[in-house]
Structure formats: C-alpha cells, structure tokens
Amino acid sequence: MASEPNIYHFDEVAKHKDGYDCWLIIHGKVYDVTHFLEEHPGGDEVLIAATGKDATDDFDDVGQSSSAKELMNKYCIGDIDVKRAPPPGKKYSPRVDPPKAINKNHAILAKLLQFLLPHLILGGAFSLRSTFKKE
C-alpha cells in the first residue's frame, strides 16, 4: 500500500532558501536539492536563486535533459499545496501586516513641508534673480 505524499504549504517551502537548506518547487512537487547544490552543472547560485517561488518556468526554460529529469526523483520530498501556492515564476511575498498609523505630528509636518518647500524654493529663486538683475 502506497503512503500518502507529504503536502507542503508554500510558507514552509519558502523557509528553505540557502546553501545549507535548499528546497525548490517544480511542476507542483517539492524537491530538497541541498545535497545536489555542489553537483549542479550551472552552479549552486542558480538553484538558490530559484527558491521562494515556483521554479517551474526556470526549470523548463533551460531545457533539462532526460537524465536530469530522472535525477529529480531522488530529491522529491512531496507535493506543494496548490491551493495556496503562487503561480509559476512569481516570487513569494509573505503576508505583511499594514504599518501602524503614522504619528499625527509627523503627518502634519509632512503636509506642511509639501506646501512650504516649493514656495521656499521659488522665493529663493526670485531673490537670487533680483540680486543679479541689480548688478
């Protein structure tokens, strides 16, 4: 009896993104390629750059050999939860809470500067112009 494949949420896969722990998503499957980094013909940087997103497009664009595709089976650790994964090629953006309200004093100062700064620049330009015209 075959066991159920591991299903990984994208948040979990995205945590594995460096030379010590590198997971990729390709065609809906999750691959732990940490031990393959040094062997990869394109260098480890190529694989590390493909983390944090669905790397299917990157993989397909290279035109992988059939032996490379067979080798992938060795590194497959499960499937991605497709309901929550980004589309292929799109970098993952973790949910970020909106910033807290800006201090009211800072908001007032910003609006005041938006109004005064152009006027100060124009006033300075006119005073310089009139100074040079008098000479």
C-alpha positions, -999 to 999 in steps of 0.1 A, spaced: 0 0 0 15 33 -11 17 60 15 3 95 11 28 121 -3 39 149 20 19 181 12 39 212 20 24 247 24 43 274 4 53 292 36 72 261 48 90 256 15 100 293 13 119 290 45 144 266 29 163 291 7 201 289 12 231 268 6 226 248 38 189 241 32 175 245 -3 141 234 -15 125 240 -49 90 238 -63 89 224 -98 57 212 -115 38 210 -82 65 189 -65 88 199 -37 125 190 -40 152 192 -13 182 199 -35 205 208 -7 228 178 -13 228 185 -51 239 221 -49 276 213 -54 269 189 -83 246 212 -102 262 219 -136 250 256 -135 263 262 -100 246 264 -67 236 301 -73 212 291 -100 193 268 -76 194 292 -47 180 320 -69 151 297 -78 139 295 -42 110 314 -28 89 309 -59 75 283 -82 106 274 -102 88 255 -130 94 282 -156 131 285 -147 134 247 -150 116 244 -183 133 273 -199 167 256 -195 156 226 -215 167 199 -190 179 166 -202 160 134 -196 187 122 -172 183 154 -152 146 148 -150 151 113 -138 176 125 -112 149 148 -98 130 117 -84 159 112 -59 153 147 -44 115 148 -44 101 150 -9 65 157 -16 39 179 -32 31 216 -29 -3 227 -15 -15 240 -49 -44 260 -33 -20 284 -16 10 284 -40 18 314 -62 17 310 -100 49 297 -117 77 323 -117 60 347 -93 81 354 -62 65 347 -29 55 377 -8 47 367 27 17 384 42 27 416 58 5 435 82 -1 471 72 21 496 90 7 512 122 -8 546 119 19 573 114 23 597 143 -1 626 138 27 651 143 48 635 115 18 636 92 12 673 98 49 681 94 50 662 61 20 681 47 35 714 59 68 706 41 49 696 10 33 730 9 62 752 21 92 736 3 82 746 -32 73 781 -20 107 785 -3 125 773 -35 105 798 -56 112 826 -31 149 818 -31 150 818 -69 132 852 -72 156 867 -46 186 854 -65 172 868 -97 165 902 -83 200 903 -68 217 895 -101 195 920 -120 205 949 -97 242 943 -106 
